[in-house]
Amino acid sequence: MKEDPKAEAQGVLNLATTACEILPHHGNSTLFSIRPKGGKWIDGAFTGADAGREFVFDAAKSEHSRSEWVEALTAHIEYAHGVKEKRTRIKKAFTREIG
């Protein structure tokens, strides 16, 4: 059986490398967007990364509500940025000159 090409991954969105925000759409209880806070993605292997592409998601057919998706993605972003900051602090500690 041949798979639907739309089901294949089309790119990568690394939420750890760019400060981003998740916004619910007013007037629709299932739509939300993820977009870069600075206007463009620092790292992204997808069309529109350099133009600040906004990703729109619809939770209408999901077993999870929009608020559950937003909560989970927010936790993921916060964790990813926390890990990145911790790695930066460790790297600085080990590369700092002693004396």
N, C-alpha and C positions, 0 to 999 in steps of 0.2 A: 504494500500500500504506500503510495506516495504521500509525503507530508505536505501540508499547506505551507508555502514559503513564508507566509506572514507569521507563522508560529515560531520561526527561527529567530534567534537573537539578531538584532540589527545594529547594535552598538553597545557601548558601556558608559554608564553614568556613575562616576565615583563621587559619592556624597561626602567623602572625607577631605577632598582636596579643595573644594569651593564652599564658602559660606553660602548657604541657601535657605530658603524659607518655603514653608508649606502654607498655602492659602485656600480656605474653603471658598467656594463660589456662592455668593449671595443670590438668593432666589432659586437655588437648586440644592437639595439636601444630599445629593450623592456625588457631586463634582468637587474636585480639589486640584490645585496646581502645585508644582514644585518649580521654583525658579531661582537663579543665582541672585544673591543680594547685591553684588557689585555690578550687575548688568551683563556679565559674561562668565562662562564656565572656564576655570583655570585648566582643567584637565577633563577631556571628554572625547570619546571615540564615537561620535554620532553627528549627524547632519545638524548644523546650526549651533554647534558648541561655541564658536567664536562670536556668534551673534546674540548670545543670551537666550537661546531657545527655552521656552516655557513648556513644561510637560503637563498635560491635562489628563487626569484620571477620573474614571467614573466607577463608583462602587455599587452601582445599581444591581448588577448581576452577581455581586460577590456575597459570600456567606458572612462577610464582615461589613460593618457600617463604615461610613465615611469617617466618623470620629475615631473608630478603632484603627483604621488605616493611618490617619493623621497622627494619632498617639504613637503607634508602632514606628512609623517613619521618623518622627521627631526624636524618639528614643534612640533610634539607629544613628541619626545624624549627630546627636549629642555624644554618644559613645564614640563614634568615629573621630570626632574632633578632639575628644578627651584623650584618646589613644595617640593621636598625632601630636598633641601638645606634650604628652608625657615622653614620647620618643624624642622630641626636640630638646626637652630639658635634660634627658639622660645623655644625649649626644653632646650637648654643651658641657655637661659635667665631666665627661670623659675626654673631651678635646681641649679643655681649659688648661692653660699652663699652670704648673705648680711653682710657687716661689713667691 
